[in-house]
């Protein structure tokens, strides 16, 4: 690793996006729950 690469690595801006670590299972469960809730609303409203 050169000095330029190390400096660029330290100065890289964070965008506030998702982190690599964290409870992935929780994200999946909440995502599928949202899908089911939206599907229930669509069918109850007669849009499907």
Rosetta constraint file for C-alpha pairs under 8 A:
AtomPair CA 1 CA 5 HARMONIC 6.25 0.50
AtomPair CA 1 CA 6 HARMONIC 6.67 0.50
AtomPair CA 2 CA 6 HARMONIC 6.29 0.50
AtomPair CA 3 CA 7 HARMONIC 6.15 0.50
AtomPair CA 4 CA 8 HARMONIC 6.14 0.50
AtomPair CA 5 CA 9 HARMONIC 6.03 0.50
AtomPair CA 6 CA 10 HARMONIC 6.33 0.50
AtomPair CA 7 CA 11 HARMONIC 6.22 0.50
AtomPair CA 8 CA 12 HARMONIC 6.08 0.50
AtomPair CA 23 CA 27 HARMONIC 6.77 0.50
AtomPair CA 24 CA 28 HARMONIC 6.39 0.50
AtomPair CA 25 CA 29 HARMONIC 6.13 0.50
AtomPair CA 26 CA 30 HARMONIC 6.07 0.50
AtomPair CA 27 CA 31 HARMONIC 5.97 0.50
AtomPair CA 28 CA 32 HARMONIC 6.15 0.50
AtomPair CA 29 CA 33 HARMONIC 6.07 0.50
AtomPair CA 30 CA 34 HARMONIC 6.17 0.50
AtomPair CA 31 CA 35 HARMONIC 6.38 0.50
AtomPair CA 32 CA 36 HARMONIC 6.23 0.50
AtomPair CA 33 CA 37 HARMONIC 6.17 0.50
AtomPair CA 34 CA 38 HARMONIC 6.14 0.50
AtomPair CA 35 CA 39 HARMONIC 6.14 0.50
AtomPair CA 36 CA 40 HARMONIC 6.18 0.50
AtomPair CA 37 CA 41 HARMONIC 6.32 0.50
AtomPair CA 38 CA 42 HARMONIC 6.17 0.50
AtomPair CA 39 CA 43 HARMONIC 6.22 0.50
AtomPair CA 40 CA 44 HARMONIC 6.02 0.50
AtomPair CA 41 CA 45 HARMONIC 6.04 0.50
AtomPair CA 42 CA 46 HARMONIC 6.32 0.50
AtomPair CA 42 CA 47 HARMONIC 5.45 0.50
AtomPair CA 42 CA 48 HARMONIC 6.42 0.50
AtomPair CA 43 CA 47 HARMONIC 6.09 0.50
AtomPair CA 43 CA 48 HARMONIC 5.78 0.50
